[in-house]
Amino acid sequence: MVTERFVVVTGGPGSGKSTLVGVLERAGFARAAESGREIIQDQVAIGGRALPWRDRGLFAELMLSWDLRAHRLARSAAGTVFFDRGITDTVGYLRLKGLPVPGHLDEAARRFRYHRRVFIAPPWPEIYEHDTERKQSPDEAERTYEAMVAAYGDYGYELVTLPRSPVEDRARFVLERLG
């Protein structure tokens, strides 16, 4: 299923993705939250093990489940929906960690599609910050970016690199590229 009104913003951690999606949400667009950050918050709160530093495979399964649900829920939203990462990000995550991509995840990435243009935020060391959910080093953030470039490219998406510019300019850039 290809859904041209579902637009993914991806990239490495700390590159301004969530800030951009937040600005687009405040402009009136629907938003699907980043699964990884939400799962980490929930798992920490309950003492769960589906954390990237405890059980990467289980963490990936929860991300897939969250993202499939977000895709399904977005069908009932009117207009464009901006996704703070998508199903294909989980493929990139597993590859980055040297873990196999299960067949059902590959099938999900092939079947549950987004707009052909995926916006990717390049590493941006000047804005990168650690927080309670973001524990990656700047080097790992760059490798994550590269993993996302490869994963989305492998699934046939056209990557559009976001400029390193103020968030309002980034939002205009995205909207102009979408027409």
N, C-alpha and C positions, 0 to 999 in steps of 0.2 A: 504494500500500500504506500503510494507516494502522496504526501500531504504538503503541497507547496506553501501553505500558510503557516507551517511549523518551521521556525527558523532557529538553528543552533548557533550558539556562541560558545566556542571551545578554546583550548590553549592550556598552557601550563598554569600551575597555581601562582597567585599573586600578580597576575598580569592585567587585572582590571575587568575581568569578565562579569562578575556579579555586580559590580558598580554600574557597568554599562546596562546590563539587563534591568537593574533597578531604575535607572533613568528612563528607559523605554517603558517600563511599567507605569511610572508616574506620568508619562505622556499619554497613557490610556490603553496601552497594549497589555494583553494577557501574558502571564509569566509562569513558567514551570521552574521550580527551584532546583538547585544543584543537589542531586541525591547524596553524593558522598559526604558533604558537610552535614546534612540533616541526619544521615545514618550515624555518623560519628557522634553527634550531639546526643542522639537517642541511646546509643550503645553505652556511652560513658555514663549517662544518667542512670541506666539500669544495671551497670556492671556487666554488660554483654561482651561477647568475644568477637563479634563481627566488626573488627577494627583493622585498619591496614597494618597496624603493628602487632596484631595478635593472630588473626586468621584471614589472610588475604583472599582466599577462595570464597569463604563465607561472605566477606565484605563485598566481593564482586557479585555474588548471587543476590544479595540484598539491593545493590545498585541496579542490577538488571530488573528486578521485580519493581522497584520504585519507578524506574524510567519507563517500563511498560505501562504501568498504571498512569503515569503522567501523560504519556502519549494517548492513552484511551480517554482520559478526562479532558484533554485538550480538544477532542473532537466536538465537545459540546460548547466550547468557547466561540464567541463571535470574532471574526477577523484573525489577524496575525497573532500567533503565540510565539514568544521568545523563550527558548529553552536554554537554561544555564547548564550546558553540557547535554549530551544525548546518549542513546544506547551505545553508539559506536565508541564513545569514550571508555566504556568498560572493556572493550576489545583492546584499545590502546593501553589501558592500565595493566591488563594481564600480560600483554606482550612486554611492556616496560619492566615488569617484575619477573620475567622469564617463566611465566606460568602458561600452561596450554589454554587455548580458547576452546571451551566446550562447543560441541555442535549446536546445541540449542541457543547459545549466545550468538554464534555466527548466523543462524537462521533468523533470530530476532533482528539483528543488524541489517540483514538483507530484506526482511519483510516489512518492518516498521520504519518507514522512511521519513525524511524531512525535506525541506526545500533543497534544491540541488546545490545552492550556494550556502556554504558553511563559513561563518565568520570566525577567524582564528586570531587570538590575541598573542602576539609574539612575547618572548621574555622581556621584562622591563625591570631591570635591577633597581632603578630609582624609586619605584613604587612598591617593590616586594617587601612584605612584612610577615613575620611569623605570628601566629595566634594559637588559640587552644586547639583548633582543628587542623591548622596548616603547620606541619612539622618538617616539611621537605626543605632541603637546602636549595640555594639558588641553582646549583648544578643539577640537582634532580628536577627542579622546575623546568630547566632548559631541556632535559632529556624527556620530560613529560610532553612538552610542546612538540618535540620531534616525533614522539610516539603518536600523538594525535594527528600530525601531518600525514604520517604513514597510514594510520588506520583509516582516516576519512578518505584519503586518496585511493586506498585499496577497495573501498566500497563505492567508488565512482562519484564522490562529491567534488565539486569545484570549490577550492579553498580561496577565500578572500581575506588577505592579511589586514588586520585592523591597524590604523596608524597609531603611533605613540603620541597621542595628543589629548587635550582636555576631554573629559567624558562627554560633554555636550557636542563637541566636534565629532567624536566617535559615533554618537547616536545619529547625527545628521548623515555621516558617511554611510552607515548601515542602511538607513531609510532611502538614501539616494540610490544605493546599489540594488535595492529591492524594487525600486521604481514606484 
